[in-house]
Amino acid sequence: MIKKIYPWQYSLFSQWMQAGDSRHHALLFHGKAGIGKLDFARTMAAGLLCLQPQNGMACGECESCYWLSEGAHPDFREITPEDDDSGSEGSKKKTRKRQQILIDQIRALHDYLALSTHRVDGIRVVLIHPLEAMNVAASNALLKLLEEPPQRTQFLLVSHQRQALLPTILSRCMQVEMPVPSIEQGLQWLQSQSVAHAEWVWHYSGGAPTTVLQDELDLHSWYQQFRPQLLRGAEMDVIAVVPVLIKLGMEQAIQALQKWLLDVWLSCNQQPLRYHPGDAGPMQTLASGVNLSRLLAFQQQLNRFKMTAQHPLNQELQLEQLLLQYKKMFG
């Protein structure tokens, strides 16, 4: 929470921390997922609240840093989709992550910002992520705060999909496009984190290296189990693949299929592969037997399934249906 800036962010972090009173009251950090936007915003929040920052970075030792590390800083609020714990008291049913930021959360923020800051001369920081998770009512409620911001309040907003935000929200923010690591920066950072098969991970992440820190699974080892069945095309053993694929969870399982399908399509068109460059030869052989119209139909089906990936249906059954469609792409 206190210090997590990536090498490709150093200059940008220094720029905004040195801006002082000239800094816009609402900074919107946007860019693709997996490049460290949220860590950047949290580190910035820590630096702004720290009592004795060093080059913009939180010291990690003062009272403010202690409160922040304990999740109890009176001048900091973080808003994100909450866990849905609306089940009956004592229920053993697991809570599920809501997909939206609701208006009640923004109303509570209004009430909070109506109070004075804990420190008389201090700043207050509000972090909201991902901003596109706000429903329309919540967006309109936030807009009122952005139009007439409370004094000494810094909004840090994070978005993976800027195009999904209301134009009125965008117009009230300073939009900051977050830097994407070069392949050299990404590989060097992955190696510094002792990530095995760093080059494979770089390509498989699509140049979004911080995603590997979120995966408890060894993706490379998992892929070695998954890959042989994918290369069998119409001969895939669906029953054998489902338990391997489900280890990722439904959303990431669909994403893994989407990555594979994109590279199949690229191979059909003699284009360089994006996620699996090491499999260019086998992929070319596989692509030679693909029915393109069925491939496009399967892509559309995956997009539909991804929208309902969190739905509490039988996930194994859903994956079986998807993999049967994969097999039909061939021949």
Phi, psi and omega in degrees: 000323189276313185224100178211075177249138182265155185307325182283000182248355189306309186293322180294320179297314180299320181300313185282330179287333179275350185293332177059225184292344179279353181291136178299145184290341181226108179258126179253106179270116184231159181153179184290159180292150173090015180245006171094024183296314183293319177299320178300311182295319179293321179293323177295317178301316180298318180295322180291327183271342184297143180280339181215064182295152180238109184056037178088345182269143177297144183285334180079004185235338184283174181299319180298314179297323178296312179301317182296317180295334179270359181071029186228026181285125183291344181251022179226133174229133175241125183241126181208164177306130185272163172291138177271101181247038185281001179293171182295152181299133180084000181294142179273355181295133181292143175287149179245147180286125174295153181265351185234152166269125189264161182297328179299326178293322179285325175298318177297326177294319176305312182297319180296317184286347176285344179275161177282159179290158179296314177266133185304317182256017186271172178252153176245141183236132177240121179248125179235127180202151339286139188298329180290351178281351178290134172282176187298318181297317179295321179298316180294324178293321178293324182304322180298322178290322182288329179288322180232071186293141174297152179295148175056038178237127179250119174267128174243113186244136185236132181219137172269342186224077182301327183294344180272356184272152177295138178304327180293325176293313181301322184290342181263003184241157165270113185274125183241109177283120184282140183292145177258134181294144171288167179298324179294314179297317181296314180294319180297318180292317179300318179294325179292338178267009180059036178279122179289150178055050187303318182294318177298315181298319179302310181293317183294330178282353182070031181076025178238074194293334184290347178296334183293335180288342182270350184262121176284339183276147170282099188299322182295315178296319178299317182297325180295335174279326187280320188303312184302323180289322178298321182288347178282347177060239182294343181267007180305141175267097185301318182297327179283330186280322187307310181297331178289316184289323184292343178302332182281342192091154189299316184297314180287331176298316178295320178298321178298319178293322179296319178298315181297317183294322178299317181289329173297315180297317178298321179294322177300331182256018178054041178251154177299142181284148183266315187254337186230055184298335179288349181252026184302317181295302179301324180294323179296318178297317179297317184295335181296340180254014185272138170270111189298322180295323177289327177297314180296322178295322179291322176302315179296321179295319178298320178298320179293317181295325182295328180294336182242025185299332182271000182292135184283052174267175178291106186290324178300319179295320178298317180294322176303315180298317180295317182290329174295323176292325177300314181300326182288349179291342188254135176087000000 
